[in-house]
Amino acid sequence: FKLTNQFLHDALVKDISKTKSYLKSFDFDKLKTQVQSTRRLGGFLADHCLLLRERVKASDHLEGDQWLDAIFKLCSEYFSQRHSLHHIKYFAILEIPSSSSQNTIKKAYKSLAKRYHPDKTGEDDGAMFRKIKEARDYLLENINFSQRNVDQPFGSLLRGVRTMLRERVKDLLEEQRYNNVETLLFRLDDLKMLDNLVTPHLKHIDTIDEVKTI
Protein backbone atom coordinates (compact mmCIF):
# COMPACT_ATOMS: atom_id res chain seq x y z
CA PHE A 1 0.00 0.00 0.00
CA LYS A 2 2.64 2.52 1.07
CA LEU A 3 5.05 1.44 -1.67
CA THR A 4 2.35 2.04 -4.28
CA ASN A 5 1.65 5.49 -2.90
CA GLN A 6 5.36 6.29 -2.88
CA PHE A 7 5.65 5.17 -6.50
CA LEU A 8 2.72 7.41 -7.52
CA HIS A 9 4.16 10.34 -5.58
CA ASP A 10 7.58 9.96 -7.18
CA ALA A 11 6.03 9.64 -10.65
CA LEU A 12 4.14 12.90 -10.15
CA VAL A 13 7.24 14.69 -8.85
CA LYS A 14 9.15 13.49 -11.91
CA ASP A 15 6.41 14.67 -14.30
CA ILE A 16 6.22 18.10 -12.67
CA SER A 17 10.01 18.43 -12.87
CA LYS A 18 10.00 17.50 -16.56
CA THR A 19 7.27 20.06 -17.25
CA LYS A 20 9.32 22.84 -15.68
CA SER A 21 12.49 21.68 -17.42
CA TYR A 22 10.92 21.71 -20.91
CA LEU A 23 9.51 25.17 -20.26
CA LYS A 24 12.87 26.47 -19.11
CA SER A 25 14.56 25.09 -22.25
CA PHE A 26 11.71 26.38 -24.48
CA ASP A 27 11.19 22.90 -25.94
CA PHE A 28 7.55 23.59 -26.76
CA ASP A 29 6.87 20.30 -28.56
CA LYS A 30 7.92 18.19 -25.59
CA LEU A 31 6.35 20.69 -23.20
CA LYS A 32 2.91 20.28 -24.72
CA THR A 33 3.03 16.49 -24.45
CA GLN A 34 4.41 16.65 -20.92
CA VAL A 35 1.80 19.12 -19.68
CA GLN A 36 -1.00 16.93 -21.02
CA SER A 37 0.53 13.82 -19.45
CA THR A 38 1.13 15.50 -16.09
CA ARG A 39 -2.40 16.89 -16.01
CA ARG A 40 -3.81 13.41 -16.55
CA LEU A 41 -1.72 11.86 -13.76
CA GLY A 42 -2.29 14.76 -11.37
CA GLY A 43 -6.02 14.74 -12.05
CA PHE A 44 -6.21 11.01 -11.40
CA LEU A 45 -4.33 11.30 -8.12
CA ALA A 46 -6.33 14.34 -7.00
CA ASP A 47 -9.50 12.35 -7.55
CA HIS A 48 -8.66 8.86 -6.36
CA CYS A 49 -5.66 8.96 -4.00
CA LEU A 50 -7.00 11.91 -2.07
CA LEU A 51 -10.39 10.25 -1.72
CA LEU A 52 -8.55 7.23 -0.35
CA ARG A 53 -6.61 9.51 2.02
CA GLU A 54 -9.84 10.83 3.50
CA ARG A 55 -11.16 7.33 4.01
CA VAL A 56 -7.96 6.34 5.79
CA LYS A 57 -8.20 9.40 8.02
CA ALA A 58 -11.80 8.58 8.89
CA SER A 59 -11.00 4.98 9.75
CA ASP A 60 -10.26 3.80 13.27
CA HIS A 61 -8.39 0.76 11.98
CA LEU A 62 -6.06 2.19 9.32
CA GLU A 63 -2.81 4.03 9.89
CA GLY A 64 -2.17 7.27 8.02
CA ASP A 65 0.34 7.26 5.17
CA GLN A 66 2.99 9.93 4.64
CA TRP A 67 2.95 9.39 0.87
CA LEU A 68 -0.77 10.08 0.63
CA ASP A 69 -0.11 13.25 2.60
CA ALA A 70 2.73 14.16 0.23
CA ILE A 71 0.48 13.55 -2.80
CA PHE A 72 -2.15 15.79 -1.22
CA LYS A 73 0.43 18.56 -0.82
CA LEU A 74 1.50 18.31 -4.48
CA CYS A 75 -2.08 18.20 -5.73
CA SER A 76 -3.01 21.20 -3.60
CA GLU A 77 -0.14 23.17 -5.14
CA TYR A 78 -0.51 22.16 -8.78
CA PHE A 79 -3.95 20.64 -9.38
CA SER A 80 -6.43 22.53 -7.23
CA GLN A 81 -7.94 24.43 -10.18
CA ARG A 82 -10.44 21.70 -11.13
CA HIS A 83 -10.47 19.85 -7.84
CA SER A 84 -12.04 21.42 -4.77
CA LEU A 85 -9.42 19.89 -2.48
CA HIS A 86 -10.17 22.04 0.57
CA HIS A 87 -13.66 20.49 0.50
CA ILE A 88 -12.35 16.95 0.05
CA LYS A 89 -13.85 15.55 3.26
CA TYR A 90 -17.36 16.35 2.03
CA PHE A 91 -16.71 14.62 -1.28
CA ALA A 92 -15.45 11.63 0.68
CA ILE A 93 -18.69 11.46 2.64
CA LEU A 94 -20.58 11.28 -0.66
CA GLU A 95 -18.01 8.78 -2.00
CA ILE A 96 -17.21 10.83 -5.11
CA PRO A 97 -14.03 12.51 -6.50
CA SER A 98 -13.25 16.15 -5.79
CA SER A 99 -13.70 17.05 -9.47
CA SER A 100 -17.35 15.96 -9.41
CA SER A 101 -19.99 18.19 -10.99
CA GLN A 102 -23.17 19.50 -9.41
CA ASN A 103 -25.16 16.73 -11.07
CA THR A 104 -22.78 14.07 -9.78
CA ILE A 105 -23.09 15.47 -6.27
CA LYS A 106 -26.88 15.39 -6.47
CA LYS A 107 -26.92 11.85 -7.86
CA ALA A 108 -24.51 10.63 -5.19
CA TYR A 109 -26.66 12.15 -2.48
CA LYS A 110 -29.81 10.59 -3.90
CA SER A 111 -28.20 7.16 -4.01
CA LEU A 112 -26.74 7.37 -0.50
CA ALA A 113 -29.91 8.88 0.93
CA LYS A 114 -31.79 5.76 -0.11
CA ARG A 115 -29.13 3.55 1.45
CA TYR A 116 -28.94 5.40 4.76
CA HIS A 117 -32.52 6.56 5.23
CA PRO A 118 -33.60 5.82 8.82
CA ASP A 119 -36.63 3.90 7.57
CA LYS A 120 -34.26 1.49 5.82
CA THR A 121 -31.40 1.31 8.32
CA GLY A 122 -33.52 1.29 11.44
CA GLU A 123 -31.32 3.93 13.06
CA ASP A 124 -33.34 6.16 15.33
CA ASP A 125 -31.01 9.16 15.12
CA GLY A 126 -30.39 9.00 11.34
CA ALA A 127 -26.85 10.31 11.89
CA MET A 128 -25.40 9.12 8.59
CA PHE A 129 -28.44 10.34 6.69
CA ARG A 130 -27.98 13.83 8.14
CA LYS A 131 -24.25 13.67 7.44
CA ILE A 132 -24.67 13.04 3.71
CA LYS A 133 -27.33 15.72 3.46
CA GLU A 134 -25.03 18.23 5.15
CA ALA A 135 -22.20 17.24 2.77
CA ARG A 136 -24.39 17.75 -0.29
CA ASP A 137 -25.69 21.11 0.94
CA TYR A 138 -22.20 22.31 1.85
CA LEU A 139 -20.70 21.44 -1.54
CA LEU A 140 -23.52 22.94 -3.57
CA GLU A 141 -23.42 26.15 -1.54
CA ASN A 142 -19.65 26.65 -1.30
CA ILE A 143 -18.18 25.62 -4.66
CA ASN A 144 -18.14 27.98 -7.63
CA PHE A 145 -18.47 25.37 -10.37
CA SER A 146 -18.32 27.97 -13.16
CA GLN A 147 -14.75 28.87 -12.17
CA ARG A 148 -13.42 25.35 -12.56
CA ASN A 149 -12.84 25.65 -16.30
CA VAL A 150 -11.29 29.10 -16.18
CA ASP A 151 -7.81 27.84 -15.37
CA GLN A 152 -5.95 24.57 -15.67
CA PRO A 153 -2.89 23.09 -13.97
CA PHE A 154 0.30 24.90 -15.04
CA GLY A 155 -1.78 27.65 -16.62
CA SER A 156 0.02 30.46 -14.80
CA LEU A 157 3.36 28.82 -15.58
CA LEU A 158 2.59 28.69 -19.30
CA ARG A 159 1.27 32.24 -19.37
CA GLY A 160 4.65 33.34 -18.09
CA VAL A 161 6.39 32.02 -21.22
CA ARG A 162 6.27 35.44 -22.92
CA THR A 163 8.17 37.08 -20.08
CA MET A 164 10.63 34.19 -19.92
CA LEU A 165 11.32 34.42 -23.66
CA ARG A 166 11.76 38.17 -23.56
CA GLU A 167 14.21 38.01 -20.68
CA ARG A 168 16.12 35.13 -22.23
CA VAL A 169 16.58 36.92 -25.55
CA LYS A 170 17.75 40.07 -23.76
CA ASP A 171 20.30 38.08 -21.78
CA LEU A 172 21.62 36.34 -24.91
CA LEU A 173 21.94 39.63 -26.77
CA GLU A 174 23.82 41.23 -23.89
CA GLU A 175 26.17 38.24 -23.86
CA GLN A 176 26.49 38.51 -27.68
CA ARG A 177 25.45 34.88 -28.09
CA TYR A 178 23.81 35.51 -31.41
CA ASN A 179 23.74 31.87 -32.53
CA ASN A 180 21.69 31.03 -29.45
CA VAL A 181 19.32 33.88 -30.24
CA GLU A 182 18.86 32.57 -33.76
CA THR A 183 18.14 29.07 -32.44
CA LEU A 184 15.58 30.40 -29.99
CA LEU A 185 13.86 32.52 -32.61
CA PHE A 186 13.68 29.47 -34.88
CA ARG A 187 11.71 27.67 -32.16
CA LEU A 188 9.15 30.41 -31.70
CA ASP A 189 6.73 29.06 -34.28
CA ASP A 190 6.25 26.00 -32.04
CA LEU A 191 4.61 28.30 -29.49
CA LYS A 192 1.32 27.65 -31.27
CA MET A 193 1.34 24.19 -29.68
CA LEU A 194 0.69 25.82 -26.31
CA ASP A 195 -2.20 28.06 -27.32
CA ASN A 196 -5.00 25.68 -26.36
CA LEU A 197 -3.35 24.54 -23.15
CA VAL A 198 -4.25 27.79 -21.42
CA THR A 199 -7.46 29.72 -20.81
CA PRO A 200 -7.59 32.31 -22.26
CA HIS A 201 -5.42 31.17 -25.16
CA LEU A 202 -1.80 32.29 -25.28
CA LYS A 203 -2.02 34.00 -28.69
CA HIS A 204 1.42 32.88 -29.79
CA ILE A 205 1.55 35.40 -32.68
CA ASP A 206 1.53 38.32 -30.20
CA THR A 207 4.32 36.69 -28.20
CA ILE A 208 6.44 36.07 -31.31
CA ASP A 209 6.01 39.67 -32.51
CA GLU A 210 6.99 41.03 -29.12
CA VAL A 211 10.09 38.87 -28.82
CA LYS A 212 11.25 39.66 -32.35
CA THR A 213 11.09 43.39 -31.70
CA ILE A 214 13.68 43.21 -28.92
Salt bridges, closest charged atoms under 4 A:
ASP10 OD1 - HIS9 ND1 3.09
ASP47 OD1 - HIS83 NE2 3.57
GLU54 OE2 - ARG53 NH1 3.50
GLU54 OE2 - LYS57 NZ 3.42
GLU63 OE2 - LYS2 NZ 3.80
ASP69 OD1 - ARG53 NE 2.83
GLU95 OE2 - ARG115 NH1 3.61
ASP119 OD2 - HIS117 ND1 3.62
ASP137 OD2 - LYS133 NZ 2.98
ASP137 OD1 - ARG136 NH2 2.76
ASP151 OD2 - ARG159 NH2 3.34
GLU175 OE1 - ARG177 NH1 2.74
ASP189 OD2 - LYS192 NZ 2.75
ASP195 OD2 - HIS204 ND1 2.70
GLU210 OE1 - ARG162 NH1 3.20
GLU210 OE2 - ARG166 NH1 2.34
